[in-house]
Amino acid sequence: MAYISYYLHTLSKYSNLNPTSDEVDQNVLQEARTLSLGDPNLVEKAAQLFPVLGKASDGNGKYFPSAPLNIWQDESVFPGQSPFDFDKLSKGFNDKAETLDQSDPSIYIENLLSLTRQYYSHVAASPDAPFVSIHDHCRLVAAAADCLERTDDKDKPYLLVAAGLDGIQAFCYDVVRNKASKSIKGRSFYLQVLMDVLVQRIVFDKRIEATTGHVLLARGGKLRILLPNKKEIRNALKDIETEVQQLLFEKLQMTLSLHMVYDFAFSKDQLFDQNIWDSLENESIAHAKRKPFINLLSQEFDNLFRELPEEISEEEGVEIGAKTCSVTGAIIPDPKDYNILNLSGTNEEQEERIYVLKYIRDIAMLGGKLQDKSDQLYYITPGVATRLMKTNDKGQSIFEQCLEQAIEHGLQKESELKSNIVEGTFIKDFNNFKIPVQSSRQNLITGGIFYGGAKQAVLTDKNNRPIRLLEFNELAEFKMGSGFTRLGVLRMDVDGLGKFLNSLFNVRKGLGIYTAIAAQLDEFFNGYINKVRDEHPHHLNVLFSGGDDLMAVGKWNDIMTFAKKIRDSFIKYTGGEGNSPLTMSAGISLVNPTYPISKANQHAADALQKAKDFPDKDKPTKDAICIFGLAVSWEEWEQVEKWKTELYDYVNNNIFSASLLQMLQQFHEIKEKHIKDATQHTKPDLSFLWTSAYYITRYQSRVKKNELTAHDFLMKVKLNFFTAIQDDCRYFDLMAMAARWAELELRAEKEHTSTETT
């Protein structure tokens, strides 16, 4: 296997592992290094790894710690200036690598890839290319060499496979019921399983014979794989595409679709041409998206659209009153196949019955297994064992069998792991790298996988044992008659990532820069986000996180705190304020806890777009958060929070009355009306400036004279109202937001205290 030879040859530069006895072709090796680093002459030596998401060539003097991946310790995650100790790191890697079973080359290389990722993701492969990790460099060199060794087209040896899922938002969040946390999380995790199984189905196909090291990107419903340009491989990919489309067509009634491009072949020079990449994204992929299921329809047209007989017998017909699946709309003709989805875990007779196909119910049940109080949970997928499979007696394709296994048995506690798991099976630890005891005896493939939202808030019994996932209204602590609360729905997204990628590719050649970005986004959005979420274990759940965006739900004030922490952590992860052109925007909707989650999600998406249009959609700077219908920069948000705290304290201590908070919000509405009217008149009416200031003057007279800080606060408010025209009256917006925020906190606190008293 060419991949292993070149992988070990490259890895030997950074470890004690010896290359295989197979000789490597120096010409092939030179081009493969070029593809990875952009220059074959760069020295291969361990060095400090700088954050590729930063803009400074030296990472602003900060680099990642030379330590194994560990998202639970900030000192192992964020760039800093800690001493570079590669010898200690390398020793830890070598000690574990020497224990790996080498009897099966395919299993050995997968375990080695997993181990290299754990230990060498934060160390650069060359001081001259300080953004590309040893892990990425070794696997890219091997993948490129594999393409050169096995291609049947020497002019264009590289085949870039691009695939992705469409319809994700509708599939995950178009759920009308409020008690649907388990169902939505199940669907979200199903997407992860679907993509992981697709990767394994491709790379371990007997005709393709690749590794997970060939994968450039596999997150957020997107997949990019570098494979040898070979007719046999292209034919295999076409067959696999049909398998996936068949399943999505039959099981999900096309609520999800797959686009797949596998005819885009490159030369080395073309791989470095940004126009070629643009053509792939804007033409080939766009064309595939416009024609979902075209491959399936062209091959199965006669079966799908066969002529119906003139008379349909009673046995062939559908029983009157038959139920339909509430997710796919498909008819469930036989009552014995009814699978009632009891979302809340309560007595089915007390709940509205939701009828779904068994497959849909199994997907929903996945969400219930991701619990905050659960024991050590492992994620199991077929892995290399895929190569032993074939279409079974039931007519199930290899892909369908793999996916079925992952859905039914893919989440298991360590105590439940069987002793007869097939060799080569993937057993991954969520957001850690703990290896189960069984793996040492069974030649399994172990390691860690970053997954955002692996833990969900749960209801527990008196012994603190998990019963079920909390529903959305329970996250918000909502009970009938319990007083005020709101459910917060958050959508966040990185600003300007596409433009940033283009700028990097124009300056730095090599696929290493591409995989570096994917790896660092993965560590943050699928890994570190879990640590931030764990600060709110009972009131917040991450429903989706992948690529460069996320969605979370929770108690309204927890969601606001979470959003700010994620943004601040992302800036820190990229090297600190001012080091990266990348920013983050957020949109939050606050709704009644019984409000349909699909609509709340759309409101949050609209708020996110408003944040991305900030301050003006014609000249957006983004880097903002939108809540209460207003978009503000993150710097303004800090000021708003400061004013909110002051207003809260003054009202809570009876220095100010709650009526002031309402007036501050009314001033904003009056300002908005005057600004709108000003566009229709040559002479704007600015009387709202001094009438607002006059009201504050009158209000000051009601405040006790010895409350000096309160008088000082009101004096500043009055002055800023009067002079607000100098800043387009922005002060009115920010003070209204602070007042609304303080009002919600006071209301929540008052009614919570009242409920406890009663």
N, C-alpha and C positions, 0 to 999 in steps of 0.2 A: 504494500500500500504506500504509494508515493507520499501521501500526506504525512504519515507517521515519520518517515525518514527525514523529510525536510523540517518537520516540527521539532524533532529531537535534536537535529543538527543545530537549529537556531537556539533552542532552549539551553543547549550545553554551554552557550556563551555566558549564561547567567546562573548556572546550577552545577551540581556535581554529576548530573545524569549524563551517561555516555550516549553518543549517537549510535544508531544501528550500524550493522556491518555493511548495509547497502550504501553504495557511493552515491553522492549527489552530483548532479550536473552543474558545474560552476556558472555556465551561461544562464541556465534556468534560475539558479539561485540569485544571480545578479539582477535579473528582471523582476523576480519576486520581491527582492528587497526594495527595488524602485517603486513597485506598486504599493508597498507598505509605507515607506518613509518618504518617497519622492526622490530619493537619491541613493544609489547603491553603494556609494563611497562613505556614507556616514558611519562613524565608529559604533559598534554594538557594545555598549557598556552601560551598566545600570547607573541611573542618574535620578535627580529629583524630578518629580512629575508636577508640572504646573497646571492650573485649572484651564482647560481649553475654552471654557465658557467666558473667560476673562479676555480683555483686549490687549493688555500689556504683554510684551514679548517675554518678560521675565515673571509673569504672574504677580506683578506688583510686589515682588520680593517674597511672595508666599508660595508654598508648595504643599502638596499632600503629604501627610505623615507616612513614613515608611513602615507601615503596619498592615496586618491582614485586614480585610474588609470587616467592619463592625459598626453597624448603623446605630447601635445603642450607646456608644461613647463618642461625645462630640470631638474629643481629642483624636479620634481615629477617622473622623469624617471631614472636618473643615481644614482648608489650607492654612498653614501657619509657618512658623520658623523653627520647628523642632529639629533636633539633630538628625542627620541622615545616617541611619544605621542599617545598611543593606546586609551586612554579614549576619546579624542576628535574624533578620527576616529570612534570608536564604537558608540558614540552618534549619529553621522551622519547616520550610518547604522541603528541603532535602530529606529530613527525617521522615516525613509523611510519604513522600514520593517513593522512597525505597521500600515501603511496605505494600505498594500496589501490586496486585496480581497481574502478571503480564501474559498469562496463558492464552487469552483471547485478545488480539490486537485492537479490535473495535471497542471492546469494553475498557481496555487499558487506556486508550487515547482519550476516551470520554472522561474517565476519572482524572486523568492528567490535566485535561482542559479545565475541569472543575476546580482542581487544586491550584492550578496556575492563576485562575481568576481570583480565587480567595486570597492568595499571597502576593501576586504580582500586578494587581490592578492599579496600585498607587505608586508604582515605580516606573520611570521612563526607560525605554529601550536604548536611548541614545541621548547624550547631553546636547547633541545638535538637533534633536527633534524632541524637545522636552514635553510634548503633549501626548505622545503615543506610548501607551504602557507596554511593558514586556509581554503581558498576556495577549494584547491585541497584535503586537508585532509578530510574535511567534505563530499565531494562528493565521494571520494574513499571508505571511511568507509561505506557509505550508499550503494554504488554499490556492494561492497564485501558482505555485509550483505544480500542484495537482492539476490545475487547468492546463498548464503548458505541457505536462507529461501525457495527458490523456485526451486532449482535443483532437478532433478530426478536421479542424480548420486552422492551420498554422497562422493565417493572416488575422483571424479574429478568434483567439483561443478562449476568450472570457465570455461566459453567459451570465448576465445579471437577471436573476429571477425576481420579479416584483409581484407581490400579491397583497390583498387587503380585504377587509370586510366592510360592506356598506350597509347602512340602515341601523347602525349601532345605537344611536340616540333613541329612535323609535322602539327598537327591540328592548332596550333596557328600561326606559322610563315611561312608556305609554301604558301606565297602570292606573286605573281609575280609583281603585280601592285605597283607603288610607292604611289599612292593616296589610301592608305589602312589603315590609322591609326585607323579609326573608326571600320573597320572590324576586325583588329587584336585585338584591345582592347575589342571589343564585344566578340570575341572568348575566350579571356583570362578571362573575367568576367563570361562568360558562365560556365567555369570550376568551378568557385566558387559557382555559383548557383546550378550546377549539384551535387556537393558534399554536399552542405547544404541540398538540397532536399532529397538526399539519406540518410543522417543522420536522418532527420525527418521521412522519410518513414519507416526506420527501428525501431527507438526507440518508435514511437507512434503507431506502428501496434498493433491491439487489442490482438494478440497472444503473443506479446513480452512484452508490457506494461513496457517500460523502460523510461529513461529521457535523456536529453542531458548531464546530470552529469555522465552517464555511459561511455561517449566518452573520450578516453585517448588522441587521436590525430585525427585531421581532418584538415590537411593543405597540400599544395603542391601536391594535387592529391592523398594523402594517408589518410587512415582511419583505426583507431584501436578502437574497442569498447569492453568493458567487460560486458558480459551478463551471466545470469544463464544457465548452461548446461542442456538443457531440449529439448526433442524430438520435442515438439510443436514449440519451438523457432527455432530450426534448420530447420524444415520444412518451417516455415515462411520466413526464410532467403533465402532458395532455391527459393521460389516463387518470392521474391523481386529481386533476382539476375536475374531471367528470365525476369521480367518486364523491368529492366534496359537494359539488353542485347537486348531485343526486340526493344526498342526505339533506341538504338545506331545502331542496324542493319538496321532498316527501315528509320530512319530520317537522320542518318549521314553516311550510307553506310559503316559502320565499319571503318571510319576514326579515331574514338576513340574506345577503347575497355575497358572493365571492368574485372579485376580479383578479385575474392572473395573467401576467405577461411573461412569456418564456421564449421569445424569439428575438430578444435584444442582445446581439453579440457585439463584442468590442475588441479592438486592438488595445495595446497598452496606452498609446497616445490618446486614443479616444476616451479611455477611462479618465484621463486628466482634462478632458474638454468639457467645460461647463455647459456648452450648448447641447452636447449629447445627453447630459443628465436632464437638462430642461426639456429636451425632446421626449425623453422617457416619461417624465412626469406629466407634461402638458399634452402629449399626443397619444402615445401608446397606452398609458394607464387611463387617460381620460376616455379613450375609445373603448377600452375594455369595460369601464364603468357604465358606459352608455348601453352596453349590450350584455346585461347579466344573463347567465344561464344559456348563452348562445351555443356553447360547446355541447351542453346536454341536449338542448332542443334539436340541434342538427343531427345528433346521433340517435336520439330516442323519439323522433317526431312521430313515427307510426304508432308506437306504443302509447305515447301521451295523448295523441289525438285520433285514436282509432274510432271507427264508425260504430255507434251504438246499435244494438239489435232493435228491430221494430217493436218488439214486445219485451218488456222486462219482467221476469218472473218475480214472485213475491220474495223468494230467497235473495234475488239480486237487488231488490229495492231497499230503500231505507225506511225503517219503521217510523210511523207517524209519532211525533213527540220526541224523536231522538235528540239528544243533547249535542251542542256544538262546543268545541274547545274555545274557551274565552280568550285565549292568546292567539291561536292560529286561525280560528274560524272554521276549522275542519270538523266535519260531522263525526260523532262518535256513535256508530250505528248499533253496537251491541252493549246493552246495559252492564254486562260483566266487565266491560272495559272502562266504565266510568271511574275516573280517578279524582275524587273530590279533593280540592286543594284547601286544606284547613290552615289558612295562613297564620292565624294568631295562636294556634296550639290549644285553643279552648274547645269546649264541647261543640261538635259539629252541628248539633241540633240548635244551638244558640246563635250560630253564625249563618250568614247567607252562604249557600253552597256554590262553590265555583267549580265548574266541570272543566277538566283539561285532559288532554292525552297523557298517557303514562310518561312519555318522553318529556313533556313540559313539566310534569310534576317532579320528575327526577332532577331536572334543572333547578327548580325552585328549592328543592331539599338541600342542594349544595350550599345555599346561603346559610341554612340553619346549622351547618357544621362548623362555620367560622365563628367561634365564640371566644369572648375575652377570657372566660374562666376555664377553657378547655385544657386538657393535658397536652403534652408535646404532640403536635399534629404534623404529619408528614404528607407530602404531595406526591402521589405515585402515578406515573405514566409509563406506557409500554417500553419506550426507549429503544435500545438496540434489538430487543426482542421482537420488534416489528418485522425484522427481516425474515423471521421464521413463519410469518403468517401468510395466509392466502384466503381467497373467497371461501366462506364456509358453506355448510349444507343448507343454511337458511337463506343463502344468496346474499349475505352481508359482505360488503366490500371490506378490504383491509382497513381503510380509514374509519368506516362505521364501527367495526369491531374494536379498534383502538379507542375511539371516542366513547363507546359504550362502557368499556372497562374503566376508563378514567372517570366517567361520571358516577358509576356505581361503586367503584372501589378506590377512587383517587384520593380520598381524604381519610386517613387512618391514624389513630393514636398508636404510639409505639407499642403499647401492650397488646394491640390488636394485629400487629404485623404478623403475617403467616411465615412459617419456616420454609415453605416450598415456593417462594416467589421465583418466577422465571429469571434465569441469569440475564443480565443486561438491562433489567428494569431500572428506570430512573426513580430514585427515592430522594426527594428534595426537602430540605428544612426551610420553612417560611422565615425569611429575614434573619436567618442564622446559618451556621454551618455545622450543626451537630450531626454526627453520624450515628445511625441506629446500630445496636449491637449485632443484629442479624447480617448486616452488610459484609462484615468481615468473613462470614462463613459461606456466603452465597454468590460472591462475585457480582455484586450489584453496583450501580452507578450512583454515587451519593454526592452531596454538596448542598449549596444553598440557592434559593431563588428569592429575589426581591418581589414582593407583591403588596401593593398599597391597599390596606383594608383587610389584612389577614385576620384581624381581631375585630369583633363587633360587640357592642354593649349587650348584656344579657340580663334577664330576670333570674334571680337566684332564690333558692329556698332558705329556710332558717339555718341550714348548715353551710350556706354559701356555695351550694352546688347549682350549676346552671340548669335552668328549666327550658328557656327558649330565648330567642332574640327579642330585644325590646322593639316595640312598634314605634313609629315616628312620633305619635302623640305622647308616648311614654318617655322618649328621649327629651321631649320638651317639658316633662313633668306636668302633663295636662290630665286633669280629671274633672268630670262634670261637677261644677260648683266649687272648684278649687281655686278660682281666681285667675289673674292675668298671667299669660305666658304666650310665647310665640315659637314656632318652628322656623329655624333658619336654614335656608338652602344656599349653598355656596358653589360658585363656578369660578375657577381660576385658570389662567393661561399665561404662558410666556409671550412677551411682546417681541416682534421682529426677529423671530428665530430663522425664518426662511432667508431673509436678507442677510442675516449674520452668517449663515452657512455659505451663501454665495460669496461673501467677502473673504471667508477663510479659504475656500477652494481656489480663489483667484490668486491667493498669496502662497498657500502651502499645498503642494502637490502630495498625492498619496492617499490611499483609502484609510490610512491610519487615523487621519483627522476626522473622518466620517464615523468610524467606530468609536473613537474617543468621545465624541459628542454624545453618541447613543449610550455609551457606558455611564457617563457622568449624569446624564438625564435620568437614566435608570436608577442609579444609586440614590439620587435625591427624590424623584417623584414616586418610585416604587419601594424605596427603602426607607430613607430618613423620615419621610412623611409619617410613618408608623410611630416613630418616637414622639413626634409632636402630637399625634392623635392620642397617644397613651396618657397625655396630660389631662385628657377629658374622658376617662374610661367609661363613665356612666351616661354621658350626655351627647356623644358625638360619634358618628360613623362615617368612614370614607366609603362611598359607594363605587367610585371609579377613580383610578389614578393611573396614568400611563402616558408615555410620550412626553408631552410638556404641559398637560392639563389635568384637572381633577374636578371631582364633584363630591361634596360632603353635605351631610344633614346633621342637625343637632339643635340643642337649645340655643335660642337666639344670641345670647351674650357669649356663650362658648364658641359659636361659629365666628363671631366677630374677632374674638381673641385669637382663635385658630388661624384665621386669614392673615392677620398681621404677623403672627409668628412664622407662618410659612413664607411670607414675602421677605421678612428680615433674614430668615435662615437661608433663603435662596441667594440673596445678595452676599451674605457671608460665604456661601459655598462657591460663588464665582470669584472670590478674592477680595471682597469688601466693596463698600460704597465707592462708586466712580471707577472701578476697575473693569467693568463690563458694560458693553452697549445694551446688553439684555436687561429687560425689566419684567415685572409681573403686574398684571391687572386682575381685578376681582370684581365679581358682581354678586350681591347678596339680596335675596328676597326673604322678607319676614312675613309669614302667613299664619293663619289660625291652624293649630295642629291637626285639625280634621280636613283641611283643604287638600284637594287632589294633588298628589305629588308630581304628576306629569305637568300640571299647569304651574306649580311652584317652580319646577325646574326650568320651564320656559321663561318665567319671570326673571329668574336668576341669570339665564342666558342673555336676555334682553338687557339686564343691568350690566353684565360683563361687556356687551357691545358698547353700551354708553360709556363705560370706563375706558374702552379702547379708542373711543372717539374724542376723549378728553384732550384739551379743553374745547376743541372745535373739530368737527369731523373733517373739515377741509384741511386743517393743519394739526393733526393729532400728535401729541407727545406720549399719550398712553401713560403707563406707570401710575395707574390710579385705581381707586376703589369706588364703587357705586352702591349706595344704600340709601333708603328713604327717598329714592328717586333722584338723588343728587350724586354727581361724580366729583370726587376731590382727589388731589394728588396725595401720595403717601405722606409727604411732608405736612400738608394741610391736615391730614388725618390725625397726626400726632398733636397738632394744635387744637383740633376739635375735641380730642379726647381729654386734653388738659382743661379746656373750658367746661366740658361735660362734668368732669369731676368737681370743679369749683361750684357749678350750678347745683349739682346734686347735694353737695355738703351744705350749701347755704339754705336750700329748701328743706332738707332733712333736719336741719337744726333750727328751723322756724325763723331764720333771718330774712329770707325771701319767701314769698308765697308762690304757690304753683301757677298762679295766674300770670306771673312774669314769663314763665316758660311758654305759655300759650301765646302771649303777645310777641315774643321773639320770633315765633313761627309765623304769626300773622304779618309781621313786618316784612318777612321774606316774600310772602304772597303779594303784599302791596307793592313791593319793589318790582316783582316780576310783571305785574300789571302795568306799572308805569314805564318800565323798560320796553314792553311790547307796544304800548301806546306811543312811545317816543319815536318808533320807526314809522309812524303814520303822520307825524307832525314835524314841522320844521323847527319848532321851539319846544324842546322836551320839558315836561313838568317834573322838576326835581324837589317838589315840596315834601316828598316822603322822607327826604334826608333830615330836614330839621324837625318835622313832626315826630319822627322816631326818636330823635335826640331829646326833644321836649318831653316826651313821655318818660324817658329815663330820668330826666331832671325831676319831674313830678314824683316819680317812684322813689327817688332817693330820700325825699322828705319823710317817707314812711319807715325808713330804716333807722334803727337806733344810732345815735351819734357815736357811741363808743365802739360800734362795729367798724373799725377803721379799714380793715382789709376788704370788707363788703363795699364800703363807699369807694374805695380805690378801684375795685373791680367795675362798679357801675360808671365811674368817671371815665374809665378807658372805653367802655361800651359806648357811652354817649359821644365821646370824641371820634371814635371809629365810625359810628353811624353818620356823623356830620361830615366827615371827610372821605366817606367810602367811594365817592365818585372817582377818586384818584386811582382806584384799583377796580374799576368797572363794578363797583358795589359788591365785590366778592365777600366782604365781611358779613353782609346780610345772609348769604348762603351758609357760611360756615357756622355762624352763631345759631341759625335756625336748626342746623343739623345737631349741634351740641345740645340745644334745648330739647329737641325731640328724643335724643338718646337719654338725657337725664330724666326726662318724663317717663320713659319706659322703665328705667331702673327703679325709680321711685314707686311707680305703680306696681311693679312686680314685687318689690320688697314689702310694700304696704299690705298687699293682698295675701302674700305668703305668710306674713306675721299674723294677719287677721285669721287665716285658715288654721294656723297652729294653735291660736288661742281658743277657737271654737272646738 
